[in-house]
């Protein structure tokens, strides 16, 4: 059985390959801002897409995407805000989640576009 770190990295590789096969351009993997991080930063049709990847080897308790709670979303939004101000100025952005179930028969991938939307004035 893979450790959770290995599962996470493996999931990110699967997600990156999946998105690239769909025509997404990969700009960054594991982009850090202080202690916060986003898994993938991509672009498709002139849209910056910040992607959180969640991979689980069991669905007994929850779906992988259910791990992207509001606190995690706030952290992702903070990193994205920095990216948009420093590297992708005047660009539209959306937040996707790639949910991966690492089954014995191979990964099952669900790509959720616009998985969450920052609230205006939320202060993160």
DSSP file (Angstrom, degrees, kcal/mol; ACC not computed):
  #  RESIDUE AA STRUCTURE BP1 BP2  ACC     N-H-->O    O-->H-N    N-H-->O    O-->H-N    TCO  KAPPA ALPHA  PHI   PSI    X-CA   Y-CA   Z-CA
    1    1 A X              0   0    0      0, 0.0     2,-0.1     0, 0.0     0, 0.0   0.000 360.0 360.0 360.0 139.4    0.0    0.0    0.0
    2    2 A X        -     0   0    0      1,-0.1    55,-0.1     2,-0.1     2,-0.1  -0.477 360.0-114.3 -77.7 148.4    1.3    3.5   -0.8
    3    3 A X     >  -     0   0    0     -2,-0.1     4,-2.8     1,-0.1     5,-0.2  -0.343  33.2-105.3 -71.4 165.6    1.8    6.1    1.9
    4    4 A X  H  > S+     0   0    0      1,-0.2     4,-2.3     2,-0.2     5,-0.1   0.852 122.6  52.6 -64.0 -33.0   -0.4    9.1    1.8
    5    5 A X  H  > S+     0   0    0      2,-0.2     4,-2.6     1,-0.2     5,-0.2   0.944 111.9  45.0 -65.8 -47.1    2.5   11.2    0.4
    6    6 A X  H  > S+     0   0    0      1,-0.2     4,-2.8     2,-0.2     5,-0.2   0.891 112.5  51.9 -63.5 -38.9    3.1    8.8   -2.3
    7    7 A X  H  X S+     0   0    0     -4,-2.8     4,-2.7     2,-0.2    -1,-0.2   0.917 110.8  48.9 -61.7 -42.8   -0.6    8.5   -3.1
    8    8 A X  H  X S+     0   0    0     -4,-2.3     4,-2.1     2,-0.2    -2,-0.2   0.934 113.9  43.7 -63.9 -47.2   -0.8   12.3   -3.3
    9    9 A X  H  X S+     0   0    0     -4,-2.6     4,-2.0     2,-0.2    -2,-0.2   0.911 114.6  50.3 -65.3 -42.0    2.2   12.6   -5.7
   10   10 A X  H  X S+     0   0    0     -4,-2.8     4,-2.4    -5,-0.2    -2,-0.2   0.918 110.2  50.9 -60.9 -43.8    1.0    9.7   -7.8
   11   11 A X  H  X S+     0   0    0     -4,-2.7     4,-2.8     1,-0.2    -1,-0.2   0.886 108.1  52.3 -61.2 -39.8   -2.4   11.4   -8.0
   12   12 A X  H  X S+     0   0    0     -4,-2.1     4,-2.5     2,-0.2    -1,-0.2   0.881 109.3  49.3 -65.4 -37.8   -0.8   14.6   -9.1
   13   13 A X  H  X S+     0   0    0     -4,-2.0     4,-2.3     2,-0.2     5,-0.2   0.932 112.8  47.2 -65.1 -45.6    1.1   12.8  -11.9
   14   14 A X  H  X S+     0   0    0     -4,-2.4     4,-2.5     1,-0.2    -2,-0.2   0.929 113.9  48.0 -60.2 -45.9   -2.1   11.1  -13.0
   15   15 A X  H  X S+     0   0    0     -4,-2.8     4,-2.8     2,-0.2     5,-0.2   0.908 110.8  50.3 -63.8 -43.5   -4.1   14.4  -12.9
   16   16 A X  H  X S+     0   0    0     -4,-2.5     4,-2.5     1,-0.2    -1,-0.2   0.928 113.4  45.4 -61.9 -45.3   -1.4   16.3  -14.8
   17   17 A X  H  X S+     0   0    0     -4,-2.3     4,-2.1     2,-0.2    -1,-0.2   0.903 113.0  51.4 -64.2 -41.0   -1.3   13.7  -17.6
   18   18 A X  H  X S+     0   0    0     -4,-2.5     4,-0.9    -5,-0.2    -2,-0.2   0.935 113.2  44.0 -60.7 -48.5   -5.1   13.5  -17.7
   19   19 A X  H ><>S+     0   0    0     -4,-2.8     5,-2.4     1,-0.2     3,-0.6   0.894 111.6  52.6 -67.5 -40.3   -5.4   17.3  -18.1
   20   20 A X  H ><5S+     0   0    0     -4,-2.5     3,-1.6     1,-0.2    -1,-0.2   0.879 105.6  55.2 -63.0 -36.7   -2.6   17.6  -20.6
   21   21 A X  H 3<5S+     0   0    0     -4,-2.1    -1,-0.2     1,-0.3    -2,-0.2   0.761 104.8  54.8 -66.2 -23.6   -4.3   14.9  -22.7
   22   22 A X  T <<5S-     0   0    0     -4,-0.9    -1,-0.3    -3,-0.6    -2,-0.2   0.372 130.8 -95.6 -88.7   3.3   -7.4   17.2  -22.6
   23   23 A X  T < 5S+     0   0    0     -3,-1.6     2,-0.2     1,-0.3    22,-0.2   0.536  75.4 145.5  97.6   7.2   -5.4   20.0  -24.0
   24   24 A X      < -     0   0    0     -5,-2.4     2,-0.5    -6,-0.1    -1,-0.3  -0.568  44.3-136.0 -78.2 140.7   -4.4   21.8  -20.8
   25   25 A X  E     -A   43   0A   0     18,-3.0    18,-1.8    -2,-0.2     2,-0.6  -0.864  17.6-137.5 -95.1 128.4   -1.0   23.5  -20.7
   26   26 A X  E     +A   42   0A   0     -2,-0.5    16,-0.2    16,-0.2     3,-0.1  -0.773  29.8 167.8 -90.7 121.3    0.8   22.8  -17.4
   27   27 A X  E     +     0   0A   0     14,-3.1     2,-0.3    -2,-0.6    15,-0.2   0.846  63.7   4.4 -96.2 -46.1    2.5   25.9  -15.9
   28   28 A X  E     -A   41   0A   0     13,-1.7    13,-2.5     3,-0.0     2,-0.4  -0.988  50.6-157.3-142.8 147.9    3.4   24.8  -12.3
   29   29 A X  E    S-A   40   0A   0     -2,-0.3    11,-0.2    11,-0.2    10,-0.2  -0.986  84.7  -0.3-119.5 140.3    3.2   21.7  -10.1
   30   30 A X  E    S-     0   0A   0      9,-3.0     2,-0.4    -2,-0.4     9,-0.2   0.908  79.9-169.9  50.5  52.5    3.2   22.2   -6.3
   31   31 A X  E     -A   38   0A   0      7,-1.4     7,-2.3    -3,-0.1     2,-0.3  -0.614   8.6-153.7 -75.2 124.9    3.4   26.0   -6.4
   32   32 A X  E     -A   37   0A   0     -2,-0.4     2,-0.3     5,-0.2     5,-0.2  -0.780  25.4-178.7-107.4 144.6    4.1   27.3   -2.9
   33   33 A X  E >  S-A   36   0A   0      3,-2.8     3,-2.2    -2,-0.3     2,-0.3  -0.879  73.8 -54.8-134.5 101.9    3.3   30.5   -1.2
   34   34 A X  T 3  S-     0   0    0     -2,-0.3    -1,-0.0     1,-0.3     0, 0.0  -0.490 121.4 -20.3  61.8-125.2    4.7   30.4    2.3
   35   35 A X  T 3  S+     0   0    0     -2,-0.3    -1,-0.3    -3,-0.1     2,-0.3   0.435 123.0  90.5 -95.1   1.7    3.2   27.3    3.9
   36   36 A X  E <   -A   33   0A   0     -3,-2.2    -3,-2.8    39,-0.1     2,-0.3  -0.675  54.7-177.0 -96.1 153.3    0.3   27.1    1.4
   37   37 A X  E     -A   32   0A   0     -2,-0.3     2,-0.4    -5,-0.2    -5,-0.2  -0.998  20.9-150.1-148.5 147.3    0.5   25.2   -1.9
   38   38 A X  E     -A   31   0A   0     -7,-2.3    -7,-1.4    -2,-0.3    14,-0.1  -0.954  17.6-141.0-115.2 144.6   -1.6   24.5   -5.0
   39   39 A X  E    S+     0   0A   0     12,-0.5    -9,-3.0    -2,-0.4     2,-0.4   0.958  77.4   6.2 -70.4 -53.0   -1.1   21.2   -6.7
   40   40 A X  E     -AB  29  51A   0     11,-2.0    11,-3.0   -11,-0.2     2,-0.5  -0.990  51.8-163.4-137.0 141.4   -1.4   22.2  -10.4
   41   41 A X  E     +AB  28  50A   0    -13,-2.5   -14,-3.1    -2,-0.4   -13,-1.7  -0.980  30.2 163.6-122.9 116.9   -1.6   25.5  -12.2
   42   42 A X  E     -AB  26  49A   0      7,-3.1     7,-2.7    -2,-0.5     2,-0.4  -0.645  28.1-138.7-124.5 177.0   -2.7   25.0  -15.8
   43   43 A X  E     +AB  25  48A   0    -18,-1.8   -18,-3.0     5,-0.2     2,-0.3  -0.994  19.3 169.5-141.9 137.6   -4.1   27.0  -18.7
   44   44 A X  E >  S- B   0  47A   0      3,-2.1     3,-2.0    -2,-0.4   -20,-0.1  -0.965  73.7  -8.2-146.9 131.5   -6.9   26.1  -21.2
   45   45 A X  T 3  S-     0   0    0     -2,-0.3     3,-0.1     1,-0.3   -21,-0.0   0.884 129.0 -55.1  49.1  46.2   -8.5   28.4  -23.7
   46   46 A X  T 3  S+     0   0    0      1,-0.2    46,-0.5    45,-0.0     2,-0.5   0.585 112.8 122.6  66.3  13.4   -6.7   31.5  -22.2
   47   47 A X  E <   -B   44   0A   0     -3,-2.0    -3,-2.1    44,-0.1     2,-0.4  -0.907  61.4-134.0-106.2 129.7   -8.2   30.6  -18.7
   48   48 A X  E     -Bc  43  93A   0     44,-2.6    46,-2.0    -2,-0.5     2,-0.5  -0.708  23.7-161.5 -79.4 130.8   -5.8   30.0  -15.8
   49   49 A X  E     -Bc  42  94A   0     -7,-2.7    -7,-3.1    -2,-0.4     2,-0.6  -0.960   8.8-159.7-121.7 116.1   -7.0   26.9  -13.9
   50   50 A X  E     -Bc  41  95A   0     44,-2.5    46,-2.3    -2,-0.5     2,-0.5  -0.852  19.5-161.1 -95.0 122.5   -5.9   26.2  -10.4
   51   51 A X  E     -Bc  40  96A   0    -11,-3.0   -11,-2.0    -2,-0.6     2,-0.5  -0.908  16.1-162.0-117.7 127.2   -6.3   22.5   -9.7
   52   52 A X  E     - c   0  97A   0     44,-2.2    46,-2.5    -2,-0.5     2,-0.5  -0.908  16.6-154.3-100.1 131.3   -6.5   20.7   -6.4
   53   53 A X  E     - c   0  98A   0     -2,-0.5     2,-0.4    44,-0.2    46,-0.2  -0.913  12.7-177.4-110.5 130.3   -5.9   17.0   -6.7
   54   54 A X  E     - c   0  99A   0     44,-2.5    46,-3.2    -2,-0.5     2,-0.4  -0.993   2.9-178.2-128.7 125.9   -7.3   14.5   -4.2
   55   55 A X  E     + c   0 100A   0     -2,-0.4     2,-0.3    44,-0.2    46,-0.2  -0.983   2.7 175.6-126.9 133.0   -6.5   10.8   -4.4
   56   56 A X  E     - c   0 101A   0     44,-2.4    46,-3.3    -2,-0.4     8,-0.1  -0.966  27.2-153.2-132.5 150.2   -7.8    8.0   -2.2
   57   57 A X  S    S+     0   0    0     -2,-0.3     2,-0.3    44,-0.2    47,-0.1   0.394  85.6  45.1-101.2   1.6   -7.4    4.2   -2.3
   58   58 A X        -     0   0    0      4,-0.1     4,-0.3    45,-0.1     3,-0.2  -0.998  52.9-167.1-143.5 141.1  -10.7    3.6   -0.5
   59   59 A X        +     0   0    0     -2,-0.3    -1,-0.0     1,-0.1    42,-0.0   0.102  60.7 110.6-108.5  20.0  -14.2    5.1   -0.8
   60   60 A X  S    S+     0   0    0      1,-0.2    -1,-0.1     2,-0.0     3,-0.1   0.810  91.3  20.1 -65.0 -30.7  -15.4    3.6    2.4
   61   61 A X  S    S-     0   0    0      1,-0.4     2,-0.3    -3,-0.2    -1,-0.2   0.741 128.6 -18.4-113.1 -31.7  -15.6    7.0    4.2
   62   62 A X        -     0   0    0     -4,-0.3    -1,-0.4     5,-0.0     2,-0.2  -0.986  63.4 -93.8-167.1 165.4  -15.8    9.7    1.5
   63   63 A X    >   -     0   0    0     -2,-0.3     3,-1.4     1,-0.1     4,-0.3  -0.619  44.0-113.9 -82.2 150.2  -15.1   10.6   -2.1
   64   64 A X  G >  S+     0   0    0      1,-0.3     3,-1.9    -2,-0.2     4,-0.1   0.891 114.5  57.8 -54.8 -41.7  -11.7   12.2   -2.7
   65   65 A X  G >  S+     0   0    0      1,-0.3     3,-1.7     2,-0.2    -1,-0.3   0.728  90.2  73.3 -63.9 -20.5  -13.2   15.6   -3.7
   66   66 A X  G <  S+     0   0    0     -3,-1.4    -1,-0.3     1,-0.3    -2,-0.2   0.610  82.3  71.6 -69.6 -10.0  -15.0   15.8   -0.3
   67   67 A X  G <  S+     0   0    0     -3,-1.9     2,-1.7    -4,-0.3    -1,-0.3   0.552  72.1  91.0 -79.8  -8.1  -11.5   16.5    1.2
   68   68 A X    <   +     0   0    0     -3,-1.7    -1,-0.2    -4,-0.1    -3,-0.0  -0.585  65.5 176.2 -90.5  77.2  -11.5   20.0   -0.3
   69   69 A X     >  -     0   0    0     -2,-1.7     4,-2.5     1,-0.1     5,-0.2  -0.136  46.9 -93.8 -77.0 174.6  -13.1   21.7    2.6
   70   70 A X  H  > S+     0   0    0      1,-0.2     4,-2.3     2,-0.2     5,-0.1   0.855 125.2  53.8 -60.9 -37.3  -13.7   25.5    3.0
   71   71 A X  H  > S+     0   0    0      2,-0.2     4,-1.7     1,-0.2    -1,-0.2   0.910 110.0  47.2 -65.2 -40.7  -10.4   26.0    4.8
   72   72 A X  H  > S+     0   0    0      1,-0.2     4,-2.3     2,-0.2    -2,-0.2   0.904 110.1  53.8 -64.7 -41.3   -8.5   24.3    2.1
   73   73 A X  H  X S+     0   0    0     -4,-2.5     4,-2.6     1,-0.2    -2,-0.2   0.912 105.9  52.9 -59.3 -43.3  -10.4   26.4   -0.5
   74   74 A X  H  X S+     0   0    0     -4,-2.3     4,-2.0     1,-0.2    -1,-0.2   0.897 109.5  48.6 -60.6 -41.1   -9.3   29.6    1.3
   75   75 A X  H  X S+     0   0    0     -4,-1.7     4,-1.9     2,-0.2    -1,-0.2   0.911 111.5  49.2 -65.3 -42.5   -5.7   28.6    1.2
   76   76 A X  H  X S+     0   0    0     -4,-2.3     4,-2.6     1,-0.2    -2,-0.2   0.909 109.7  52.4 -62.6 -42.1   -5.9   27.7   -2.5
   77   77 A X  H  X S+     0   0    0     -4,-2.6     4,-2.6     1,-0.2    -1,-0.2   0.881 106.5  53.5 -63.0 -39.1   -7.6   31.1   -3.2
   78   78 A X  H  X S+     0   0    0     -4,-2.0     4,-1.9     2,-0.2    -1,-0.2   0.926 111.2  45.1 -62.0 -44.8   -4.8   32.9   -1.4
   79   79 A X  H  X S+     0   0    0     -4,-1.9     4,-2.5     1,-0.2    -2,-0.2   0.921 113.5  50.4 -65.3 -43.0   -2.1   31.3   -3.5
   80   80 A X  H  X S+     0   0    0     -4,-2.6     4,-2.8     1,-0.2     5,-0.2   0.894 106.4  55.2 -62.8 -39.8   -4.1   31.9   -6.7
   81   81 A X  H  X S+     0   0    0     -4,-2.6     4,-1.8     1,-0.2    -1,-0.2   0.924 109.7  47.0 -59.0 -44.8   -4.6   35.5   -5.8
   82   82 A X  H  X S+     0   0    0     -4,-1.9     4,-1.9     2,-0.2     5,-0.3   0.930 112.1  50.1 -61.7 -46.1   -0.8   35.9   -5.5
   83   83 A X  H  X>S+     0   0    0     -4,-2.5     4,-2.9     1,-0.2     5,-1.9   0.907 110.7  49.1 -59.5 -42.9   -0.3   34.0   -8.8
   84   84 A X  H  <5S+     0   0    0     -4,-2.8    -1,-0.2     1,-0.2    -2,-0.2   0.833 114.1  45.9 -68.7 -31.7   -2.8   36.3  -10.6
   85   85 A X  H  <5S+     0   0    0     -4,-1.8    -1,-0.2    -5,-0.2    -2,-0.2   0.778 126.2  27.4 -79.7 -27.1   -1.2   39.4   -9.3
   86   86 A X  H  <5S+     0   0    0     -4,-1.9    -2,-0.2    -5,-0.2    -3,-0.2   0.739 135.6  13.1-109.8 -27.8    2.4   38.4  -10.0
   87   87 A X  T  <5S+     0   0    0     -4,-2.9    -3,-0.2    -5,-0.3    -4,-0.1   0.657 128.1  36.2-125.2 -25.9    2.4   36.0  -13.0
   88   88 A X  S > <S+     0   0    0     -5,-1.9     3,-1.1     3,-0.1   -40,-0.1  -0.375  74.5 179.8-130.7  54.4   -0.9   36.0  -14.7
   89   89 A X  T 3   +     0   0    0      1,-0.2    -4,-0.1    -4,-0.1     3,-0.1  -0.242  68.1   9.8 -61.5 143.0   -2.1   39.6  -14.5
   90   90 A X  T 3  S+     0   0    0      1,-0.2     2,-0.4    -6,-0.2    -1,-0.2   0.799  98.9 130.8  59.5  32.8   -5.5   40.5  -16.1
   91   91 A X    <   -     0   0    0     -3,-1.1    -1,-0.2    -7,-0.2     2,-0.2  -0.888  59.1-118.9-115.6 147.4   -6.3   36.8  -16.6
   92   92 A X        -     0   0    0    -46,-0.5   -44,-2.6    -2,-0.4     2,-0.3  -0.518  33.2-165.0 -78.0 152.5   -9.5   34.9  -15.7
   93   93 A X  E     -c   48   0A   0    -46,-0.2     2,-0.3    -2,-0.2   -44,-0.2  -0.982  12.5-175.5-140.6 147.8   -9.1   32.1  -13.3
   94   94 A X  E     -c   49   0A   0    -46,-2.0   -44,-2.5    -2,-0.3     2,-0.5  -0.945  22.8-126.4-138.7 165.0  -11.2   29.1  -12.2
   95   95 A X  E     +cD  50 116A   0     21,-0.5    20,-2.0    -2,-0.3    21,-0.9  -0.953  28.8 179.4-118.7 118.3  -10.8   26.5   -9.5
   96   96 A X  E     -c   51   0A   0    -46,-2.3   -44,-2.2    -2,-0.5     2,-0.4  -0.762  15.9-149.0-113.1 159.6  -11.0   22.8  -10.5
   97   97 A X  E     -cD  52 112A   0     15,-2.1    15,-3.3    -2,-0.3     2,-0.6  -0.998   1.8-157.1-126.2 133.3  -10.7   19.6   -8.5
   98   98 A X  E     -cD  53 111A   0    -46,-2.5   -44,-2.5    -2,-0.4     2,-0.5  -0.957  14.8-163.8-108.6 115.0   -9.4   16.3   -9.9
   99   99 A X  E     -cD  54 110A   0     11,-3.0    11,-2.5    -2,-0.6     2,-0.5  -0.871   7.2-170.9-103.7 123.3  -10.8   13.5   -7.7
  100  100 A X  E     -cD  55 109A   0    -46,-3.2   -44,-2.4    -2,-0.5     2,-0.7  -0.962  16.2-161.5-125.6 125.4   -9.0   10.2   -8.1
  101  101 A X  E     -cD  56 108A   0      7,-2.5     7,-2.5    -2,-0.5     2,-1.6  -0.921  15.2-149.5-100.5 116.2  -10.0    6.8   -6.8
  102  102 A X  E     + D   0 107A   0    -46,-3.3     5,-0.2    -2,-0.7     2,-0.1  -0.616  30.2 175.8 -87.7  81.3   -6.9    4.5   -6.9
  103  103 A X  E >   - D   0 106A   0     -2,-1.6     3,-1.4     3,-0.9   -45,-0.1  -0.308  45.9-106.8 -83.4 168.9   -8.8    1.2   -7.3
  104  104 A X  T 3  S+     0   0    0      1,-0.3     3,-0.1   -47,-0.1    -1,-0.1   0.720 120.9  53.3 -66.5 -21.1   -7.2   -2.2   -7.9
  105  105 A X  T 3  S-     0   0    0      1,-0.4    -1,-0.3     3,-0.0     2,-0.1   0.365 127.9 -74.8 -96.8   5.0   -8.3   -2.0  -11.5
  106  106 A X  E <   -D  103   0A   0     -3,-1.4    -3,-0.9     2,-0.1    -1,-0.4  -0.411  68.1 -44.8 120.3 163.2   -6.7    1.4  -12.2
  107  107 A X  E     -D  102   0A   0     -5,-0.2     2,-0.6    -2,-0.1    -5,-0.2  -0.362  42.2-152.2 -68.6 138.6   -7.4    5.0  -11.3
  108  108 A X  E     -D  101   0A   0     -7,-2.5    -7,-2.5    -2,-0.1     2,-0.4  -0.961  19.5-158.9-109.2 119.1  -10.9    6.3  -11.7
  109  109 A X  E     -D  100   0A   0     -2,-0.6     2,-0.4    -9,-0.2    -9,-0.2  -0.828  16.6-175.7-110.1 133.6  -10.7   10.1  -12.5
  110  110 A X  E     -D   99   0A   0    -11,-2.5   -11,-3.0    -2,-0.4     2,-0.6  -0.989  10.7-159.3-124.9 121.0  -13.4   12.7  -12.0
  111  111 A X  E     -D   98   0A   0     -2,-0.4     2,-0.7   -13,-0.2   -13,-0.2  -0.893   5.5-166.2-102.4 116.0  -12.6   16.2  -13.2
  112  112 A X  E >   -D   97   0A   0    -15,-3.3   -15,-2.1    -2,-0.6     3,-0.7  -0.884   7.4-156.7-107.0 105.6  -14.8   18.8  -11.5
  113  113 A X  E 3  S+     0   0A   0     -2,-0.7   -17,-0.2     1,-0.2   -64,-0.0  -0.543  77.8  10.7 -80.0 147.5  -14.6   22.2  -13.3
  114  114 A X  E 3  S+     0   0A   0     -2,-0.2    -1,-0.2     1,-0.1   -18,-0.2   0.918  77.7 168.6  50.4  47.8  -15.5   25.3  -11.3
  115  115 A X  E <   +     0   0A   0    -20,-2.0     2,-0.3    -3,-0.7   -19,-0.2   0.815  64.9   2.4 -63.8 -31.4  -15.5   23.2   -8.2
  116  116 A X  E     -D   95   0A   0    -21,-0.9   -21,-0.5   -43,-0.0     2,-0.4  -0.987  64.5-146.7-152.7 158.7  -15.7   26.3   -6.0
  117  117 A X        -     0   0    0     -2,-0.3   -23,-0.0   -23,-0.1     2,-0.0  -0.992  26.6-116.3-129.8 129.2  -15.9   30.0   -6.5
  118  118 A X        -     0   0    0     -2,-0.4     2,-0.4     1,-0.1   -44,-0.0  -0.371  30.5-122.7 -64.0 141.9  -14.3   32.6   -4.1
  119  119 A X    >   -     0   0    0      1,-0.1     3,-1.7    -2,-0.0     5,-0.3  -0.708  27.6-112.3 -85.2 135.3  -16.8   34.8   -2.4
  120  120 A X  T 3  S+     0   0    0     -2,-0.4    -1,-0.1     1,-0.3     0, 0.0  -0.474 100.4   8.5 -67.5 131.5  -16.3   38.5   -3.0
  121  121 A X  T 3  S+     0   0    0     -2,-0.2    -1,-0.3     1,-0.1    -2,-0.0   0.644  87.3 129.4  74.7  14.6  -15.2   40.3    0.2
  122  122 A X    <   -     0   0    0     -3,-1.7    -2,-0.1     1,-0.1    -1,-0.1   0.728  62.7-139.7 -74.1 -19.7  -14.7   37.0    2.0
  123  123 A X              0   0    0      1,-0.3    -1,-0.1    -4,-0.2    -3,-0.1   0.710 360.0 360.0  67.1  17.8  -11.2   38.0    3.1
  124  124 A X              0   0    0     -5,-0.3    -1,-0.3   -47,-0.0   -46,-0.1   0.443 360.0 360.0  65.9 360.0  -10.2   34.4    2.4
